[in-house]
């Protein structure tokens, strides 16, 4: 009986693992024997001298969402604390009188199925990570036996010379350099790949760009005498007559409910974040990249109601707030394998090279 239970348990874990590797898509993946494997290398850098003369960017980020995506970077970063965890003593069995001891580890902890809301599950270290490593040094793998894409070791990177030249000449700041091997399918069949890098702004900013710890201002229109209220109204009229515009159209202001929904869907806020989709149309490779680059800036404070706007206008000195603005990147290109392809942008640069492997040819 124990062996049957064990078999069911392992089958369930395997099924969940496969679902995590390749989320269900609109089209079923072909049999593994027909997969065409390619090696993809990506170098992302931020322009130090930006040219905004030919393109205007909206301040708020463009929400990039995909239900069918694969993240190779997060597991790579999350596995870093495992060496420290393995050095902790094994936790004693819990009973009703004991409290949870955080300075211990549970047996087979890494085999636990992560369930949302599980108080015993170790927290992901991404929120506490101040900055991602530029170069991702993967463990590698064998495409002949692999059932999922994998990161390759850093010594296999071929764009090192470009990264070094950018750093030495000071033209750009490298944010991310990695390579992975993946099977490439027809458009809409395989997953898109999540890439993120740079500074982690999650503790200081919401995804919509507004700071989490904003300075509060005095609300001069609340609980005032009629004389003080009349004085404030006269001051507001004086501001309007002087040419200032303390009031903005409310229809153009993002409502708190919209911003809250956006922030809940995106708890992590990275300097660089987005998706890259590599697929085949016939025998031609295509790269579709969609990213946001974030930078600290300042923004004029605009209240979400007439009352808030009046309060801000009367406060006077506190009119600007720190803001994390966004620069959106979206480019699609048909490419040739083993050539180096550069995607230009006033604020961002992405270099991609797709290389054939022994299993890249059509297999049918």
C-alpha positions as CSV (number, residue, x, y, z in Angstrom):
1,X,0.0,0.0,0.0
2,X,2.8,2.3,0.9
3,X,4.4,1.8,-2.6
4,X,1.1,2.7,-4.3
5,X,0.8,5.9,-2.2
6,X,4.4,6.8,-3.0
7,X,3.8,6.2,-6.7
8,X,0.7,8.5,-6.7
9,X,2.6,11.1,-4.7
10,X,5.5,11.2,-7.2
11,X,3.2,11.2,-10.2
12,X,1.4,14.2,-8.8
13,X,4.6,16.1,-8.2
14,X,5.8,15.2,-11.7
15,X,2.6,16.5,-13.2
16,X,2.8,19.7,-11.3
17,X,6.4,20.2,-12.3
18,X,5.6,19.7,-16.0
19,X,2.8,22.2,-15.7
20,X,5.1,24.7,-14.1
21,X,7.7,24.2,-16.9
22,X,5.2,24.6,-19.8
23,X,1.9,26.2,-18.8
24,X,-1.1,25.1,-20.9
25,X,-1.2,27.0,-24.1
26,X,-3.8,27.4,-26.9
27,X,-2.0,24.8,-28.9
28,X,-0.5,21.5,-27.6
29,X,3.2,21.1,-27.8
30,X,4.5,18.5,-30.3
31,X,6.0,15.3,-29.2
32,X,9.5,15.8,-27.6
33,X,11.1,13.7,-30.3
34,X,10.2,16.5,-32.8
35,X,11.5,19.5,-30.8
36,X,14.0,21.7,-32.6
37,X,16.5,23.0,-30.1
38,X,18.3,26.4,-30.4
39,X,20.7,28.3,-28.2
40,X,19.7,31.9,-27.4
41,X,22.1,34.5,-26.1
42,X,20.8,37.9,-24.9
43,X,22.8,41.0,-23.8
44,X,20.7,43.9,-22.5
45,X,22.2,47.3,-21.7
46,X,21.0,50.8,-20.7
47,X,22.1,53.8,-22.8
48,X,24.2,56.3,-20.8
49,X,23.5,59.1,-23.2
50,X,19.9,58.8,-24.3
51,X,18.3,60.5,-27.3
52,X,14.7,61.3,-26.8
53,X,14.4,63.8,-29.6
54,X,12.6,61.5,-32.1
55,X,10.3,59.5,-29.7
56,X,7.9,60.4,-26.9
57,X,7.3,57.9,-24.1
58,X,4.4,57.8,-21.7
59,X,5.2,58.0,-18.0
60,X,3.3,55.0,-16.8
61,X,4.4,51.5,-17.6
62,X,2.8,49.4,-20.2
63,X,1.5,46.2,-18.6
64,X,3.1,43.2,-20.2
65,X,1.2,40.1,-19.3
66,X,1.2,36.6,-20.7
67,X,-0.5,33.5,-19.4
68,X,2.0,31.3,-21.2
69,X,5.5,32.3,-20.1
70,X,8.7,30.7,-18.8
71,X,11.0,32.3,-16.2
72,X,14.5,30.9,-16.2
73,X,16.1,33.7,-14.1
74,X,13.9,33.6,-11.0
75,X,14.7,29.9,-10.2
76,X,18.4,30.6,-10.7
77,X,18.3,33.5,-8.2
78,X,16.0,31.7,-5.7
79,X,18.3,28.7,-5.4
80,X,21.1,30.9,-4.1
81,X,20.1,30.5,-0.4
82,X,20.0,26.7,-0.5
83,X,23.6,26.3,0.6
84,X,22.8,28.4,3.7
85,X,19.6,26.6,4.4
86,X,21.3,23.2,4.2
87,X,23.6,24.3,7.1
88,X,20.7,24.8,9.5
89,X,19.7,22.1,12.0
90,X,16.7,19.9,11.2
91,X,13.5,21.2,12.9
92,X,11.9,19.3,15.7
93,X,8.4,17.9,15.0
94,X,5.7,20.4,15.8
95,X,3.1,19.9,18.5
96,X,0.3,22.2,19.8
97,X,2.6,23.8,22.4
98,X,5.5,24.7,20.1
99,X,6.0,27.8,18.0
100,X,7.6,27.7,14.5
101,X,11.3,27.9,14.7
102,X,12.6,29.9,11.7
103,X,16.3,29.1,12.5
104,X,15.9,25.5,11.4
105,X,15.1,23.5,8.2
106,X,12.6,20.8,7.5
107,X,13.6,17.4,6.0
108,X,13.0,17.3,2.2
109,X,12.2,21.0,2.3
110,X,13.1,21.5,-1.4
111,X,10.7,18.8,-2.4
112,X,7.7,20.5,-0.9
113,X,5.0,21.6,-3.3
114,X,4.8,25.4,-3.0
115,X,1.2,26.3,-2.1
116,X,0.0,29.9,-2.0
117,X,-0.5,31.1,1.6
118,X,1.6,28.3,3.1
119,X,3.1,29.9,6.3
120,X,5.9,27.3,6.4
121,X,7.0,27.8,2.8
122,X,10.3,29.7,2.6
123,X,9.8,33.2,1.1
124,X,11.2,33.9,-2.3
125,X,14.4,36.0,-1.9
126,X,13.6,38.2,-5.0
127,X,11.9,40.9,-3.0
128,X,14.9,41.4,-0.8
129,X,17.4,41.3,-3.7
130,X,18.7,44.9,-4.3
131,X,20.0,44.1,-7.8
132,X,20.4,41.2,-10.1
133,X,23.7,39.9,-11.3
134,X,24.6,41.1,-14.8
135,X,26.0,37.7,-16.0
136,X,23.9,34.6,-15.3
137,X,26.0,31.5,-14.9
138,X,23.7,28.6,-15.6
139,X,24.2,24.9,-14.8
140,X,23.8,23.7,-18.4
141,X,22.2,20.5,-19.6
142,X,21.9,18.0,-22.4
143,X,19.3,18.7,-25.2
144,X,19.2,15.0,-25.9
145,X,17.7,14.2,-22.6
146,X,16.3,17.6,-21.3
147,X,12.5,17.9,-20.9
148,X,12.7,21.7,-20.4
149,X,14.8,24.7,-21.4
150,X,17.8,25.5,-19.3
151,X,20.4,28.2,-18.7
152,X,23.9,27.6,-20.1
153,X,27.2,28.3,-18.2
154,X,28.8,31.7,-18.5
155,X,31.9,30.4,-20.2
156,X,29.7,29.6,-23.2
157,X,28.7,33.2,-23.8
158,X,30.0,34.7,-27.1
159,X,29.0,38.3,-26.7
160,X,31.5,39.1,-24.0
161,X,33.6,41.4,-26.2
162,X,30.6,43.6,-26.9
163,X,29.7,43.8,-23.2
164,X,33.3,44.6,-22.3
165,X,33.6,47.3,-25.0
166,X,30.4,49.0,-23.8
167,X,31.7,49.1,-20.2
168,X,35.2,50.3,-21.0
169,X,34.0,53.1,-23.4
170,X,31.3,54.1,-21.0
171,X,28.6,54.2,-23.8
172,X,26.2,51.9,-21.9
173,X,25.6,50.1,-18.7
174,X,25.1,46.3,-19.1
175,X,22.0,45.1,-17.2
176,X,21.7,41.4,-18.2
177,X,23.8,38.9,-20.1
178,X,22.7,35.3,-20.3
179,X,22.2,32.3,-22.6
180,X,19.8,29.4,-22.6
181,X,18.8,26.5,-24.7
182,X,15.2,26.0,-25.7
183,X,13.0,24.2,-28.2
184,X,11.5,26.6,-30.7
185,X,8.0,26.0,-32.0
186,X,5.5,27.7,-34.3
187,X,4.0,31.0,-33.2
188,X,1.7,30.7,-30.3
189,X,2.7,27.2,-29.3
190,X,5.7,27.6,-27.0
191,X,6.0,29.9,-24.0
192,X,7.4,33.4,-24.0
193,X,10.5,34.0,-21.8
194,X,10.4,36.4,-18.9
195,X,13.6,38.5,-18.6
196,X,14.2,41.0,-15.7
197,X,17.4,42.7,-14.5
198,X,18.9,45.7,-12.8
199,X,17.8,47.5,-9.7
200,X,14.9,46.1,-7.6
201,X,12.5,49.0,-6.9
202,X,9.9,46.8,-5.3
203,X,10.4,48.1,-1.7
204,X,10.2,51.8,-2.7
205,X,7.8,52.0,-5.6
206,X,4.5,50.4,-6.8
207,X,4.4,49.0,-10.3
208,X,2.4,52.1,-11.5
209,X,5.5,54.2,-10.6
210,X,4.2,56.0,-7.5
211,X,6.3,55.8,-4.3
212,X,5.2,53.6,-1.5
213,X,6.2,56.0,1.2
214,X,4.9,59.3,-0.1
215,X,5.1,62.5,2.0
216,X,1.8,63.4,3.5
217,X,0.5,66.9,3.3
218,X,-1.8,68.9,5.5
219,X,-5.4,68.9,4.4
220,X,-6.3,72.6,4.9
221,X,-9.9,72.2,3.6
222,X,-10.9,69.8,6.4
223,X,-12.5,70.8,9.7
224,X,-12.0,74.5,9.1
225,X,-14.0,77.5,10.2
226,X,-16.0,79.4,7.7
227,X,-13.5,82.3,7.8
228,X,-10.5,80.0,7.1
229,X,-12.4,78.3,4.4
230,X,-13.3,81.6,2.7
231,X,-9.6,82.5,2.9
232,X,-8.6,79.3,1.2
233,X,-11.1,79.8,-1.6
234,X,-9.8,83.4,-2.2
235,X,-6.3,82.0,-2.3
236,X,-7.3,79.4,-4.9
237,X,-8.9,82.1,-7.1
238,X,-5.7,84.2,-6.8
239,X,-3.7,81.2,-8.0
240,X,-5.9,80.8,-11.0
241,X,-5.8,84.5,-11.8
242,X,-2.0,84.4,-11.7
243,X,-1.9,81.9,-14.5
244,X,-1.4,78.7,-12.4
245,X,-3.7,75.7,-13.1
246,X,-4.3,74.0,-9.7
247,X,-7.1,71.8,-11.2
248,X,-6.8,69.1,-13.8
249,X,-9.5,67.1,-15.6
250,X,-10.4,64.1,-13.5
251,X,-11.1,61.9,-16.5
252,X,-7.4,61.9,-17.4
253,X,-6.2,60.9,-14.0
254,X,-5.7,57.1,-13.3
255,X,-8.2,56.1,-10.6
256,X,-7.0,54.4,-7.4
257,X,-8.9,51.2,-8.3
258,X,-7.1,50.9,-11.6
259,X,-3.7,51.5,-10.1
260,X,-4.4,49.0,-7.2
261,X,-5.3,46.3,-9.7
262,X,-2.1,46.9,-11.7
263,X,0.1,46.9,-8.5
264,X,-1.5,43.7,-7.2
265,X,-0.7,41.9,-10.5
266,X,2.9,43.1,-10.5
267,X,4.4,43.0,-6.9
268,X,8.0,43.0,-8.2
269,X,9.3,46.2,-9.9
270,X,12.5,45.8,-11.8
271,X,14.6,48.3,-13.7
272,X,14.3,46.1,-16.8
273,X,11.4,43.7,-17.2
274,X,9.5,42.1,-20.0
275,X,9.0,39.1,-22.4
276,X,10.9,37.7,-25.4
277,X,9.2,35.4,-27.8
278,X,11.2,33.3,-30.2
279,X,9.2,31.3,-32.7
280,X,9.3,29.8,-36.2
281,X,7.2,30.7,-39.3
282,X,8.1,28.0,-41.7
283,X,11.9,27.7,-41.3
284,X,12.4,31.4,-40.4
285,X,13.2,32.4,-36.9
286,X,11.4,35.4,-35.4
287,X,12.2,37.5,-32.3
288,X,9.4,39.5,-30.6
289,X,10.6,41.6,-27.7
290,X,8.4,43.6,-25.3
291,X,10.0,45.3,-22.3
292,X,9.8,48.2,-19.9
293,X,12.8,50.2,-18.7
294,X,12.3,52.1,-15.4
295,X,14.1,55.2,-14.2
296,X,13.7,57.5,-11.2
297,X,12.1,60.8,-12.0
298,X,9.9,63.5,-10.5
299,X,6.2,64.2,-11.2
300,X,3.8,66.9,-10.4
301,X,1.4,65.7,-7.8
302,X,-2.2,65.5,-9.1
303,X,-5.0,64.7,-6.7
304,X,-7.7,62.2,-7.6
305,X,-10.5,64.6,-6.6
306,X,-11.1,68.3,-6.6
307,X,-10.6,68.4,-2.9
308,X,-7.2,66.8,-3.1
309,X,-6.1,69.1,-5.9
310,X,-7.2,72.1,-3.9
311,X,-5.2,70.8,-0.9
312,X,-2.1,70.4,-3.1
313,X,-2.4,73.8,-4.6
314,X,-2.7,75.4,-1.1
315,X,0.2,73.4,0.3
316,X,2.4,75.1,-2.3
317,X,5.9,73.8,-1.6
318,X,4.9,70.1,-1.8
319,X,3.9,70.0,-5.5
320,X,6.3,67.3,-6.9
321,X,6.8,63.7,-5.9
322,X,9.4,61.1,-6.7
323,X,8.2,58.9,-9.6
324,X,9.5,55.8,-11.3
325,X,8.8,56.5,-15.0
326,X,8.8,53.9,-17.8
327,X,10.3,53.6,-21.3
328,X,8.5,51.1,-23.4
329,X,10.2,48.8,-25.9
330,X,8.4,46.6,-28.5
331,X,10.1,45.3,-31.6
332,X,9.5,42.3,-33.9
333,X,12.1,41.0,-36.4
334,X,12.8,38.0,-38.6
335,X,16.3,36.8,-38.0
336,X,19.0,34.4,-39.3
337,X,20.7,32.0,-36.9
338,X,24.3,32.6,-35.9
339,X,24.1,36.3,-36.9
340,X,24.2,39.0,-34.2
341,X,21.0,41.1,-34.1
342,X,20.9,44.5,-32.4
343,X,17.6,46.0,-31.3
344,X,18.0,49.8,-31.0
345,X,16.1,52.1,-28.7
346,X,16.7,55.7,-27.3
347,X,17.2,54.3,-23.8
348,X,17.8,50.7,-24.2
349,X,19.8,48.2,-26.3
350,X,19.2,44.5,-26.8
351,X,21.7,42.2,-28.6
352,X,20.5,38.7,-29.5
353,X,22.2,35.8,-31.1
354,X,20.4,32.5,-31.9
355,X,22.6,29.6,-32.6
356,X,21.8,26.2,-34.1
357,X,22.4,23.0,-32.2
358,X,22.6,19.4,-33.3
359,X,18.8,19.1,-32.9
360,X,17.9,22.4,-34.7
361,X,17.0,20.8,-38.1
362,X,13.4,19.8,-38.7
363,X,12.8,16.4,-37.2
364,X,10.1,14.6,-39.2
